[in-house]
Each structure stands twice: as structure tokens, then as C-alpha cells.
């Protein structure tokens, strides 16, 4: 599924999911599931949310809802990996060949490329949408546009329902998401 018509339909379906979702967790799970199931090259789709560090501790990215294989990276420092780089810069990062980028934190030997898009709510970084592919150079302009659209849609949803989640809510969402993955 890569035709623009199909991407437009996916966007409409995600907008409908936003209207129907009763919680942040439910909407983020729907986004991850739709992207994973309908975009054939998207082999792992998930969210990392910002967890504010306690006094003297740095902020961290904490795994939220995802679809795909379990990842060993449930917490990522903002100065580590592609995810940390995207969060620190506030910009989309596309890596066409993860073996060529020393920042890459290996999650799966099958992963060949990755895109990470920051999520903002009320102008503040609250998380990111991370997608891995088993194909090199899987993320072209139409994919970048789609994933950035999804991150913006999630940001708008979080503005409506509140951007902050407790660490316990994030952990619960991740545990529930991983137990319901295919």
C-alpha cells in the first residue's frame, strides 16, 4: 500500500480513530496498529513518550504502545540512539541503512531502516513515533509525510486529552500493547 490514494484513505481512517478513541492509549494503539497493518514495509511501529526526570535525573524516552516484536529498549536516554537524536533535535530523522549510522541502537537484526518523528503538544516535545523496516531505504517522501502527519495528529489528540502520562500509565500501555501484538 503506497499509492497516494491509499495513504489519503489511511489518514481519513486515523482521523476517524481519533474521534472514536476514548483515551490516549487507545488512540496511540490504533495508530500503531493501522500503520503496521496497512503499510507493508512498516515492521515495527511504536511510541516513545517523554518521562520527566526526577530532581537531578535526566528526562527519558519510555516505551509506549507499539506493534511488532518486543524491544530491549524500553527506556532511552535523550542522548542515545536515533530516538534520542530525534527527541533532542526536535526533527524527523530518517536512516536509510541503520548499519551505516553509529547512533543506531540495535533492536532486531532484521531492521534495515528507521524513521523517528517527534510529537509535540502545545509546542512541547511529549514523545515520538518510531518505525523500523526490514527493507533498506523504506521511507521515501510519501512515507515521511505520512509519519509526520500521524505524529502531528497524535500531538493534537494529546493536546485535547492532556499531554502528560504518568510513568505507570506508559508502562501499562506498553505491557498491554505487547501482549496484544501479532
QUIJOTA-V736395 format. One line per field, one symbol per residue. psi: psi as a letter, one per 20 degrees, with the letter a starting at -180 (. if undefined). Layout:
psi=???
This chain:
psi=njqhghgggggghhgghghhpirgggghgggggggghiohjnhpprqpqpopqroiqqqqpppbqrpaqqqinippqijqahghggghhjqpppohohhioiipophpiiphrqpppqpqpkjppiaqpppqqjpqlhnaghgggghhggghggggghhgiphpqqhghgggggggghijr.
